[in-house]
Amino acid sequence: MARAQLGDEISKRIIDLIIERELPPGTPMPTELDLMADIGVSRNSIREAIRALRALGIVEVRHGYGTFVGSAGSEALRTWLLFRTRTPGAGTTGRLRDLLEVREMLETELTRRVARRHRPELIADLQACVARMRRKGPDSAAADREFHDLICAEAGFDLARELTRLFWDVYRAAESELGGPAGSAVSTAKRHQAIVDALVSADPDAAEEAVHRHFDEVRKRAKAGEYGGFGAAAPE
């Protein structure tokens, strides 16, 4: 077995061990000696696997304290996804559009679910975000991100919420590097207000249509990026 394949196999076995022993985040990991005995490999192999798992957030090394089970956040995936969308000569604008399409599919279904049932407080929070979007500037972008995060949180799917945050941040980071025409704060606020209105009406179909119209406008800017670059405004 090649060294890279062996390293992947050892990492997988350590992950299996964490799951089998039901070790939650923050729990001390078995010692190197224990892992060597359980898996049957050398100390160096265990250390290489731990380094790889640390990069993924699956384990956390606290200097002076030891190695612990990590929270496995999305940072590793963020790094990979941002690299993939920014690689020169690899169809960057097309990849950004793909990212946008995936985000739209995810947010459309989440918004439909929220339209069927949501807390009254959500509408007030979303309206406050729309009001902030009308004032163009850094807080407008923050309000945009918060708007979508509130809807995803209301849907009650933690993984979906984490993914939408990831897609939003990666799209924004990649888009801002390319430059181009900025979006209109008034237009952005109007499209988000349409989503709020659909939620108020408790109409999943209207909510879906509002989300599609919103993304259609963002998609126009993505298409324009083929000729002159993406906008430097928030990805909305």
N, C-alpha and C positions, 0 to 999 in steps of 0.2 A: 504493500500500500504506500502511495506517495506520501511525503511528509505533510503536505497541505491537507490531504484527505484524512490522514491520521489525526491531525490537529482538529479538524472539523468533527471527527467522530468522538474525540475526547471531550470536546466542548458540548456536544449533544448528550453525552453520557452524564456530564456534570449537571446539565439542565434537567435531565430525567431524574437524577438523584434529588435535586431541589424539589421537583414536583412530587415524586414518590414519598418523600419525607414531609411534605406539606410545610415547607419552610417559608414563612411570609417575609415580605421586605423588611429589612432591618435585623433579621435573625443572623447570628454568627454562622458563617460557613464552616463545614467540617475542616479540620486541619489538613495541611498538605500530606502528612503521613497517612491520615485516614483516607484521603482521596486516592493516594497511591495504592493503598491496600484494597480499596473498594473497586478501583478501575483496573489496577494491575499494570500501571505504566510508571515511568521514571518521574523524579521530581521536576526535571526540566520540562517534560511534556505537560505536567500539571500547571506549571507556572506560565507556559505559553498559552495554554487554554484559558487560564484565569485572565491573562492580559487581553485576550480576544473577547471574552465575556464582559470584561470591564468596559471595553470600548462600546459595547452594545447596551451598557447600563444594567446588565443582568446581575453582575456582582459589583460591589463597591469596596474599594480598599481605603481604609482609614488608617493613615500612618500612625503607628504607636498603639493601635488598638486591634487591628486585624482585618480580616476580609468578611464582608457581610453580604447577604442577599440584597440586590439592588431593586429599584422600583421599575426598571426597564422602561423609561420614558421614551418619548419619540425623537430625542435628539439625534440618535444614530440614523434614523430614517430621514430626518430633516437634512442631515449632512449629505446623505446619498442622493436624495431627491433634488436638492439644490445643485449639487454637482452635475447631475444628469441633465438638468434644464439649462445649465450654463456652459456645457462642453462645446467649445468652438467647432464649427463645421459639422454639427450633429443635428441640424434642424431645430435650433433653439425655439423659434417662434412656434413651430408645430408642436413641440413638447409642452410649451406653455399653454397652448390651446387644449391639448389633451388633458393637462392638469385641470384646466377650467371646466372641461366637460365632466370629468369625474366628480369634481366638487359640486357641479350643478345637479347631477343625478342624486348625489347623497343629500344635498340640502332640499331638493324638491320633495323627496319622500318624508324627511323630517318635518318640513313645514306643513305638509298635508296632515301628518299626525297631530301636530300642535293645533291645527285649525279645528280638529274634531273636539279637542278638550285641552284647555289651558287655564291657568290661574288668572283671575282678573288683574292681578298686580303686573303680570307680564306686559299687558298692553301699555300701561303707564310707563314702564321701563323702556319699551321700544319707542314710544312717542318721544321720550326724553333723548334717546339716541338720535332720532330723526332731527330734532331741534338743533342738536349739536352739529350734525352734518351740514346744516345750512350755513354754518359759519366756517368757511374754508380755512384750513390750517391743520396743524398737527393733531389737534383734538378731533377734527372731523374724521380723520383716518382712524383714530382710536375708537370713535363712536361707531364707525362702520364695522370694525372688527367685533366690537361688543354686541352690536345688533345681531349679527349672525350667531355669535356665541350664546346669546340669551335664548334664541330659538332652539339651538341644538341642546342646550341644557334642559330646556323645558320638555323636549322629546324624551329625555331620560335614558339616552344611550351614551354611556361614558366614552366608549371607543369611537363612536361616530363623532362625538364632540371633539375628541383629541385629533382625529383625522382632519376635520374641517379647520381647526386651528392651524394644523400643520400645512394644509394646502394653501390657506390664506397667507400665512407668513412666507412660504416659499415663493408663491406667485408674486407677492409684493417685493420681496428681495430681488428676484430675477428681473422683474419688470422695471424697477427703479434704476437698474444699471444701464438699460438700453436707451432711455431718454425718449422724448417725443411730446405730443400735445397732452396737456393735463385735462382731466375730466371736469365737468361743471358741478359745483357743489349743489346748485339748485336742482339740476337733473338727477343727481345721485339721491338727494333727499326725497325727491318726488317718487322715484322708483321704490325706495324703501317704504315710503308712506303707503303705496299701493299694496304692499305685502301686509302692512299693519291693518289696513282697511279690510282685506280679505280675511284676516284672522278674526277681526271683530264680527264679521258676518258669519263666522263659523262654517265657511264654505270651502272644503278641501280643494275642489276643482278651481275655484277662483284663486285660492292661495297658490296652487300649482302654476296657473297662468301668470300670476304676478311674478313669481320666481323666474319663470322662463323669460318674461319680458325684461326683467332686470338683467339676467345673464346675456340676453341678446345684445344689449347695449355694450356690455363689457366685451363681448365677442367681436363687436365691430372694431373696437380699439385693438383687439388682438390681431384682427385681420390687417388693420392699418400698419401694424408692426412689421408685416412682410415688406413694406415699402419705405417706412420711415421711422420705425422704432415704436415701442410701446409707450404709453403715457407714464409719467412719473407719479401720477396720483395713486391713491390707494386702489387695490383691485376690486373694491366694492363687493 
